[in-house]
């Protein structure tokens, strides 16, 4: 509690090595709030500064925090091929409005090993013709992998874009059996 009887926000973070490189995970008391690809030193510093500005408190490295320890365990199982979905509390506070609606539908309605088109996902949330807006929502996803924006593809069979890079998207889709493993 702070001096006015309000619960202070607490943000913890950790790094986890995965089959797609290091991920930075951040969590609040509500749940996992951010997953960041390619967590090099520079990316980590920018992410922690952005989280401090957005959430009003400086994140503390604490990989043993229960929600982070569980997220790390589940991500390792996912990348080992032993887990198909995530059962983690999520803090949606970094995203709102249409983007949050789309990401919640994605998390609930597009299971492991399947894909959905941008336009199809737009239709599911009552915005037919909103494929570009869905693309923007995917780009704004603060919880990639856990909220599987890699499962959203173009209607013509193209892979579409991806904030973690197209090679990362291909690896995630190959892990889930949607694409063949790269030959080299």
N, C-alpha and C positions, 0 to 999 in steps of 0.2 A: 504494500500500500504506500502511496505517496503521502505527502503532508495534508492533502485534502480528502483522504479516504478513498481515492481512486486506485484501482489495480494498475500498476505500471505494466506496460508492454514489455515482454521479455522475448528476445529473438536469439536463437542459438543456431549455429551452423556447423557443418562438417563437410569433408571431402570424401568421396568414395571412388575408387578406381573401378572402371567397368570395361566391357568389351568395345565401347565407343569412346574411351578416354575418360579422364576425370570429370566427375559431376560435383558441383557444389550444391548441397542441400541446406535449406534454411527452414526453420520452423518457429512458430509462435505457440502460445498456450492452446490456441485453437486447432493447430495441426500444421502439416507441411505447407509452407507458403511459397517456396520458390525452389526450382530445380534449374541449374544453369550448366549448359554444355561447355566443354573445352576449358575447364577451370584452371587455367594457368595462373601464375601470380598476378599478372596484369588484369585478367578477367575477374579474378577473386577480389582484388582491390576495388575495381569499378562496381562490382555487384554489391559489396559490403557498403560502399558509400551510398549507392542508390537505395539499398534497403534502409539505411540509417535515415535518409531523407524522407522516404515514403512511410516508414513505420514509426519514426520519432524516437528511436533508441538504437544505440550501437550494438550490432550483433556480436555475440560472444561465441568463440569456438568451443563446442561441447559435444563431441561425437557420442558420448555416453548418455546424453539426454534421451529419455525413453522414446519420444516420437522419432528422433533421428536414428537411434539404434535400430528401431523396428524398420524404418524406411531403408536403412542400409542393408539389413537382413533380407528384406523383400526384393530390393533391387539386385542384390547378388544372386538370389534364387532365380529371378527373372532372366538375368543374363546367362545363368548356367542352364537355362531351359527347363527349370524345375517349377516355375510359377508362371501363370497365365494372366493373372489380374492382381491388382493391389487392393489391400484392405487397410487403408490409412486414413486418419482424420485429415481433412484438407481445410486450409484457411484460404478462402476465396477473396480476401480483402485487397489484393493487388489488381483485381479485374472486376468490372461491373457491367451492367446493362446487357446489351445484345451479346457482347463478347462472352460474358459469364454464362448467359443462357445457352449459347452454342457449345461452349466447353463442357457444361454440365450434361448436355445431350450427348456429346461425343463420349464422355466418360461412362455414361450409363448405357448408351445404345449401340456402341461399335466395339464388339468383343475382339479379343485376341485372335489373330489369324484372319481377320476380315478387313476390308477397306470400304470407304464410302466416298462418293464424289462431293466436291465442294457444293454443287448445286443441290444434290440430294440432301445434304446436311442442312442447307438453308431451308429447304422445304419442310424438313422435320420440325423446325422451330417457327414455322408459319411465315417464312419470308421467301417464297418462291422467287427466283430471279436474283437472290442475294448471294450468289456464289463469290463475288469479289469481297463482300463484307465478311463472309465466312473465312476467306483467305486472310483477311486482316485480323480476324479473331485468332486464327491459328498462329499468326506471327506474334500476337500479343500474349500467347499462352505462357503464364508464369510457372507452369507445372508440367513441362514436356516429359515424355516417357510415361509418367504416372497418369496424366491426362493425355491420351495417345494421339496427338496431332499428326504423328507420322502415318496414321491410318487414313488420312484424308488425301485423296488423289484427284487428278483431273478426269473428267468424264470421258475423254478420248483415249484413256489408258495411260496418259503421261503421269509421271511420278509427282509433278507439282513442285512447289518450293518447300523450303524447310529452314527454320532458323538455326538449326544445328549443322546445316550443310547437307547437300544431297547425298554424299557418301555415308553420312551418319543415318539418314533416312533409309537408304538402301540396306544398310546393315541391320537396322531395326526390323524392316519388313522381311529380310531374309531370316532373321532369328525367329520370326513368327510364322515362317513358311509361306509367306505371300509371294516373295521373290526367290529365285534360286540364289545360292551362295555365289559370290563372284568367283570366277575362275582364277583370277590373279589380282 
